[in-house]
Each structure stands twice: as structure tokens, then as C-alpha cells.
Amino acid sequence: MRSHPAILSPLLLLVAGCGAIPDREAPTRVRTESSVPAIAQPRPEARQCHAELGKTGSSFSPLPDRFFGAGCSNLNTVKLDGIGGDENSFAITNLGPLACPAANTLAGWARFGVDRAARQILGSPLARIETFGSYSCRNVAGTGRRSAHARAEAIDVSGFVLADGRRISVKDDWHASPREREFLRTVHASACKRFGTVLGPDYDAAHRDHLHLEFGNGSFCR
């Protein structure tokens, strides 16, 4: 069968036109769970945050932006696997996606507020921070307002494991021996200097077993 030039010519022009667009002008996109595409290439502020987090000695992996709808999202988040200390690094458990600026704040607090307090008060360096997680698409309890967890900008810290094997739990040791109490209140006070909102067992019953650390510019410390 003979081809018709009138049909082939537009098709050839279309193919030629597509080939003329450089790949760098069409950034790769990834499909999210809500079927909303997100640009895989990190934004300049994300690259800067990654560089700052790398300087802390932390081990982490950048994650793609994701929008889940209903006010819940993971933007400029990382998977934080370990944090650098003065002499050694320490692990952090059960932590999901965490906004990079919050991860930077957490890294500073863990090194200068927790590890050093553990050495000075309890006589052993920090080995691990235990958490109840970071990202969760939920409201602030008793309100219709989205929690900072819905933006991966908050961490719930439940306990600390020292290099000598001791485990200091917020739930069990907030009112325990004088040294354990001093340690927990010292790390709580240190968190208040770095995070915008810090809530602990003295705030309400819902926080009896963890420290809620929320990234931001506020100064709400309870």
C-alpha cells in the first residue's frame, strides 16, 4: 500500500519537534500514592539542607516529595539512619520520613543536648535514640487542626539507650532516680532551646511516655 505524503509529513514534523526539546527542560517526575506527580530533582533549599545535614556526620537518604491530600505531605524529607556525635555515631529507631530542617535540628540536639548530657550526668555516651515515629497524617488531639506530624516536622522520642546498655525511658524514668530525672529534664530543656514546640510528661497524660519535638520558630515548652 502506498503512503500518503499529506499524512506522513505532519507526523514527521511532530517527531522532529519532540526530539528538539532538551531532556534537562523536562525534569523527571515520580508518581506518588495520591497520583499527584512530584519533581524528583531536589530544590535549591533542599540541596543546601542536605549539605548542612551531611556536615553533622549524619547518615541519611533524601526522599521524593509526596502529597497525600487532606493537608498531609512529605516535602523535602529524608530518611535519617544515624547521627554523628563528638566521638561516635548513634542510631535512631522507628523514624519515618522527616523534613530535612527538622532532621538538622534533631541532629544538633542529639549531639550537643543528649549525648553530652548522658556523658556528664550518667557517665556513659549515647548509643541510640528510640522514637514512636515522625510522619503521621493526623490532627492535633482534640482539634481540627493538622499536626506537625502531618508534614513530617515532628518527632516523638520515647527513650535513650546508652553505650553501657542502660535504657532511659521517658515513661518509666521521668520520676525515677535523681540522676535519671536530671538527665531527662536536661535533654527536655535542651530541646526547648532548639525546637519550636516541646511537650513532655508534665504537659498532659497523652505525653506521659514521650517527648514531642516539633520544628518551628515558636517557643512553647512544657
C-alpha positions as CSV (number, residue, x, y, z in Angstrom):
1,M,0.0,0.0,0.0
2,R,1.4,3.5,-0.9
3,S,1.8,6.0,1.9
4,H,0.2,9.4,1.5
5,P,2.6,12.3,1.9
6,A,-0.1,14.5,3.3
7,I,-0.4,12.2,6.3
8,L,3.3,11.4,6.8
9,S,4.6,15.0,6.7
10,P,2.7,16.2,9.9
11,L,3.8,13.1,11.7
12,L,7.5,13.6,10.8
13,L,7.2,17.2,11.9
14,L,5.8,16.1,15.2
15,V,8.6,13.6,15.9
16,A,11.2,16.1,14.9
17,G,9.7,18.7,17.2
18,C,9.7,16.3,20.2
19,G,13.3,15.4,19.6
20,A,14.3,19.1,19.6
21,I,13.3,19.5,23.3
22,P,16.4,19.0,25.6
23,D,15.9,16.5,28.4
24,R,17.0,18.9,31.0
25,E,13.9,21.1,30.3
26,A,11.6,18.2,31.2
27,P,12.6,17.1,34.7
28,T,11.8,13.5,35.7
29,R,8.7,13.1,37.7
30,V,7.7,10.4,40.1
31,R,4.2,9.1,40.8
32,T,3.1,9.4,44.4
33,E,0.5,7.4,46.2
34,S,-2.1,10.0,45.6
35,S,-1.3,10.0,41.8
36,V,0.0,13.6,42.0
37,P,3.4,13.9,40.3
38,A,6.3,15.4,42.2
39,I,9.5,16.6,40.8
40,A,12.3,14.2,41.7
41,Q,15.1,16.8,41.4
42,P,15.8,18.5,44.8
43,R,15.1,22.2,45.1
44,P,18.0,24.5,46.0
45,E,16.9,24.8,49.6
46,A,16.7,21.0,49.8
47,R,20.3,20.7,48.5
48,Q,21.5,23.2,51.0
49,C,19.8,21.4,53.8
50,H,21.3,18.1,52.7
51,A,24.7,19.7,52.7
52,E,24.2,21.0,56.3
53,L,22.9,17.7,57.5
54,G,25.9,15.9,56.0
55,K,28.3,18.2,57.9
56,T,26.7,16.8,61.2
57,G,28.1,13.4,60.4
58,S,24.5,12.0,60.0
59,S,23.7,9.1,57.7
60,F,20.6,9.8,55.6
61,S,18.9,9.4,52.2
62,P,16.9,12.1,50.5
63,L,13.3,11.1,49.8
64,P,11.0,12.3,46.9
65,D,8.3,14.9,47.6
66,R,4.9,13.3,48.2
67,F,1.4,14.8,48.5
68,F,-1.2,12.7,50.2
69,G,-4.1,15.1,50.3
70,A,-6.2,16.4,53.2
71,G,-3.3,18.6,54.3
72,C,-0.8,15.7,54.6
73,S,2.5,15.7,52.8
74,N,6.2,14.8,52.8
75,L,8.2,17.8,51.4
76,N,12.0,18.0,51.5
77,T,12.1,14.9,53.7
78,V,15.0,12.5,54.4
79,K,15.4,9.0,55.9
80,L,17.7,9.5,58.8
81,D,19.5,6.4,59.8
82,G,22.3,7.7,62.2
83,I,23.6,10.8,63.8
84,G,27.2,11.9,64.4
85,G,28.4,12.6,67.9
86,D,31.6,14.0,69.4
87,E,33.4,10.7,69.5
88,N,31.0,8.2,68.0
89,S,27.7,8.0,66.0
90,F,24.4,6.7,67.3
91,A,21.4,5.2,65.8
92,I,17.8,6.4,65.8
93,T,14.9,3.9,65.6
94,N,11.4,3.7,64.2
95,L,11.8,7.1,62.4
96,G,9.9,7.6,59.2
97,P,10.2,10.4,56.7
98,L,11.4,13.6,58.4
99,A,11.6,17.1,57.0
100,C,15.2,17.9,56.4
101,P,15.2,21.1,58.6
102,A,13.8,19.1,61.4
103,A,16.4,16.4,60.9
104,N,19.1,19.1,61.2
105,T,17.6,20.4,64.4
106,L,17.3,16.8,65.7
107,A,21.0,16.1,64.9
108,G,22.2,19.1,66.8
109,W,20.0,18.3,69.8
110,A,21.1,14.6,69.8
111,R,24.8,15.5,69.8
112,F,25.0,18.6,72.0
113,G,21.9,18.1,74.2
114,V,21.6,14.4,74.6
115,D,25.0,12.7,74.1
116,R,26.8,15.3,76.2
117,A,24.2,15.1,79.0
118,A,24.4,11.3,79.0
119,R,28.2,11.5,79.4
120,Q,28.1,14.2,82.1
121,I,25.1,13.0,84.2
122,L,25.0,9.3,83.6
123,G,28.7,8.6,82.9
124,S,28.1,6.8,79.5
125,P,27.8,8.1,75.9
126,L,24.6,7.8,73.9
127,A,24.2,4.7,71.7
128,R,20.6,5.0,70.4
129,I,17.6,7.3,70.4
130,E,14.2,5.5,70.4
131,T,11.2,7.1,68.9
132,F,7.5,6.5,68.2
133,G,8.0,7.9,64.7
134,S,7.7,11.2,62.8
135,Y,5.3,11.4,59.9
136,S,1.6,10.7,60.6
137,C,-1.4,12.1,58.8
138,R,-3.4,13.2,61.9
139,N,-4.8,16.2,63.7
140,V,-3.6,17.8,66.9
141,A,-5.5,15.9,69.6
142,G,-8.9,17.4,70.3
143,T,-8.8,19.9,67.4
144,G,-9.5,20.0,63.7
145,R,-6.0,21.4,63.0
146,R,-3.4,19.3,61.3
147,S,-0.5,18.2,63.5
148,A,3.1,19.0,62.5
149,H,3.4,15.2,62.2
150,A,1.2,15.5,59.1
151,R,4.1,17.5,57.5
152,A,6.8,15.2,58.9
153,E,8.1,18.1,61.0
154,A,7.8,16.5,64.4
155,I,9.4,13.6,66.3
156,D,8.1,11.6,69.3
157,V,11.1,10.5,71.3
158,S,10.4,7.6,73.8
159,G,13.8,6.7,75.2
160,F,17.5,6.6,75.1
161,V,19.9,3.7,75.2
162,L,23.5,4.3,76.5
163,A,26.7,2.6,75.4
164,D,26.9,0.7,78.7
165,G,23.5,-0.9,77.9
166,R,21.3,1.2,80.2
167,R,17.9,2.3,78.7
168,I,16.4,5.5,79.9
169,S,12.6,5.6,79.2
170,V,10.5,8.8,79.3
171,K,7.6,6.7,80.6
172,D,9.4,4.8,83.3
173,D,12.2,7.2,84.3
174,W,10.6,10.7,84.3
175,H,10.0,10.2,88.0
176,A,12.8,7.7,88.7
177,S,16.2,8.1,90.4
178,P,17.6,11.6,90.8
179,R,20.2,11.1,88.0
180,E,17.7,9.7,85.5
181,R,15.3,12.5,86.3
182,E,18.1,15.1,85.9
183,F,19.1,13.6,82.6
184,L,15.6,13.6,81.1
185,R,14.8,17.1,82.3
186,T,18.2,18.3,80.9
187,V,17.5,16.9,77.5
188,H,14.0,18.3,77.6
189,A,15.3,21.8,78.4
190,S,17.9,21.5,75.7
191,A,15.2,20.6,73.2
192,C,13.2,23.7,74.1
193,K,16.2,25.8,73.0
194,R,16.2,24.2,69.5
195,F,12.6,23.2,68.6
196,G,9.6,25.5,68.3
197,T,7.3,23.3,70.4
198,V,8.4,20.7,73.0
199,L,5.8,18.7,75.0
200,G,6.6,16.2,77.7
201,P,5.0,14.3,80.6
202,D,4.4,17.4,82.6
203,Y,2.2,18.8,79.8
204,D,-0.6,16.2,79.8
205,A,-1.3,12.4,80.0
206,A,-1.1,12.0,76.3
207,H,2.7,12.8,76.5
208,R,3.4,10.7,79.6
209,D,5.6,8.3,77.5
210,H,7.4,10.6,75.1
211,L,8.9,14.0,74.2
212,H,7.1,15.7,71.3
213,L,9.7,17.7,69.4
214,E,8.3,20.0,66.7
215,F,10.3,22.0,64.3
216,G,9.3,25.7,64.1
217,N,10.0,29.3,65.2
218,G,7.8,29.2,68.3
219,S,8.9,28.8,71.9
220,F,6.2,26.6,73.5
221,C,7.9,24.4,76.1
222,R,6.0,22.2,78.5
